[in-house]
Amino acid sequence: MSLRLKLKLERLSGRNVAAVLVGFGFDVVGTRGSHCKLQRTLPSGERQTLTIPLHPSLAPGTLHAIYRQACRFVPEADLQPHFYSGAASKLPDGFGVIHRELGPA
């Protein structure tokens, strides 16, 4: 008999998602309107870029799309605790950085 854990997508704001990604080495390189662009450069010189809407609450489909895109750059096992309940969730080390760079909500 196998046990399956059903994970539920968390309700996150755009700032929360950006903070998680900053914890994985992304930097906020710009904001325009209600969106921020996050980018990290690998030692090979390859740039990885994600754009996040800074809405107070992201729609589940939008959040899932961001998660899928981020999984191209960050291992899914590392991202999952931040996006889904039922996994050991914690704030990344860079959590406070995003609030200093983007200003108050």
Secondary structure, DSSP 4 states (H G I P E B T S, - for coil): ----PPPEE----HHHHHHHHHHTT-EEEEEETTEEEEEEE-TTS-EEEEEEE--SS--HHHHHHHHHHHTTTS-HHHHHHHHEETS-----TTHHHHHHHH---
